[in-house]
Amino acid sequence: IQEDAECYIGVKIDTRQDYTNPVYIDLDIVIAVLCADSILTVNGEKGIRTDLIAGEIATMLNHNHDFGFEMELIETIEGSLSESKYYFRNLQFHTKRFNNIKCGVPEEYEMEED
């Protein structure tokens, strides 16, 4: 167990092919905010540190087009890791993206040029 209390943010990106439409892939991004129980409270703020950070991340990313596509917050999970005395909140975002760089058309569907 770590001696110094800390707060961490982790990111997991998962892509899956949409087999009903090969032009697109499903993209899931999970952002985890992990914080030691001893530093959960923030002076002058309502709510705990993990919720405050997760709220800011959700505000920045949910239905935002800054990355060239829109992500939607589809799930939020909270809990604690009792052995390590850390509390977490996971935010899961989802979007559909083009399957490749060339206008989203997989190679087997590309039209031949004259």
C-alpha positions as CSV (number, residue, x, y, z in Angstrom):
1,I,0.0,0.0,0.0
2,Q,1.3,3.4,-1.0
3,E,2.3,5.8,1.8
4,D,1.4,9.1,0.0
5,A,-2.2,9.6,-0.9
6,E,-2.7,10.4,-4.5
7,C,-5.3,10.8,-7.2
8,Y,-5.0,9.2,-10.7
9,I,-6.8,9.3,-14.0
10,G,-6.5,6.3,-16.4
11,V,-7.8,5.8,-19.9
12,K,-8.7,2.6,-21.8
13,I,-9.6,2.7,-25.5
14,D,-11.4,-0.3,-27.0
15,T,-12.4,-0.7,-30.7
16,R,-14.7,-3.3,-32.2
17,Q,-15.7,-3.8,-35.8
18,D,-19.4,-3.4,-36.5
19,Y,-19.9,-6.5,-38.6
20,T,-23.3,-5.3,-39.8
21,N,-21.6,-2.3,-41.5
22,P,-17.9,-2.7,-42.2
23,V,-17.5,1.0,-42.9
24,Y,-17.7,1.8,-39.2
25,I,-16.1,0.6,-36.0
26,D,-17.5,1.0,-32.4
27,L,-15.2,3.0,-30.2
28,D,-15.5,2.8,-26.4
29,I,-13.4,5.0,-24.1
30,V,-13.3,4.4,-20.4
31,I,-11.9,7.0,-18.1
32,A,-11.2,6.0,-14.5
33,V,-10.7,8.5,-11.7
34,L,-9.0,6.9,-8.7
35,C,-8.4,8.7,-5.5
36,A,-7.2,7.8,-2.0
37,D,-9.9,7.8,0.7
38,S,-7.9,10.2,2.8
39,I,-8.0,13.0,0.2
40,L,-11.6,12.6,-1.1
41,T,-13.0,15.8,0.4
42,V,-12.1,19.1,-1.3
43,N,-12.4,22.2,0.9
44,G,-15.1,24.6,-0.3
45,E,-16.6,22.1,-2.7
46,K,-19.7,20.0,-2.5
47,G,-19.1,16.4,-3.5
48,I,-16.0,14.2,-3.3
49,R,-12.9,14.6,-5.4
50,T,-13.6,11.7,-7.8
51,D,-17.0,13.0,-8.6
52,L,-15.7,16.5,-9.1
53,I,-13.0,15.4,-11.5
54,A,-15.4,13.0,-13.3
55,G,-18.0,15.7,-13.6
56,E,-15.4,18.0,-15.3
57,I,-14.3,15.2,-17.7
58,A,-18.0,14.4,-18.6
59,T,-18.7,18.1,-19.3
60,M,-15.6,18.3,-21.5
61,L,-16.2,15.1,-23.5
62,N,-20.0,14.3,-23.5
63,H,-21.6,15.3,-26.9
64,N,-18.5,17.4,-27.8
65,H,-17.2,17.5,-31.4
66,D,-13.7,18.8,-30.7
67,F,-12.1,15.5,-31.6
68,G,-13.9,15.4,-35.0
69,F,-16.5,13.0,-33.7
70,E,-19.1,13.0,-31.0
71,M,-18.8,10.8,-27.9
72,E,-21.7,9.9,-25.7
73,L,-21.5,9.1,-22.0
74,I,-23.3,5.8,-21.7
75,E,-22.3,4.5,-18.2
76,T,-20.8,5.7,-15.0
77,I,-19.7,3.3,-12.2
78,E,-18.4,4.1,-8.7
79,G,-17.0,2.0,-6.0
80,S,-14.0,1.4,-3.7
81,L,-11.0,-0.8,-3.6
82,S,-11.2,-1.6,0.1
83,E,-7.7,-3.3,0.4
84,S,-5.9,-0.2,-0.9
85,K,-8.3,2.4,0.5
86,Y,-9.0,4.0,-2.9
87,Y,-12.3,5.2,-4.3
88,F,-13.0,5.3,-8.0
89,R,-15.4,6.5,-10.6
90,N,-15.4,5.1,-14.2
91,L,-16.9,7.0,-17.1
92,Q,-17.7,5.0,-20.3
93,F,-18.1,7.0,-23.5
94,H,-19.2,5.5,-26.9
95,T,-19.1,6.6,-30.5
96,K,-19.1,5.1,-34.0
97,R,-16.1,6.0,-36.2
98,F,-15.1,5.4,-39.8
99,N,-13.1,2.2,-40.1
100,N,-10.1,3.6,-41.9
101,I,-8.4,6.9,-42.8
102,K,-9.6,6.9,-46.5
103,C,-13.1,8.5,-45.9
104,G,-14.1,5.5,-43.8
105,V,-14.2,3.0,-46.6
106,P,-12.5,-0.3,-46.0
107,E,-10.1,-1.4,-48.8
108,E,-12.4,-4.1,-50.2
109,Y,-15.1,-1.5,-50.8
110,E,-12.9,1.1,-52.4
111,M,-13.8,2.1,-56.0
112,E,-11.1,1.7,-58.6
113,E,-9.8,4.9,-60.2
114,D,-9.8,5.2,-64.0
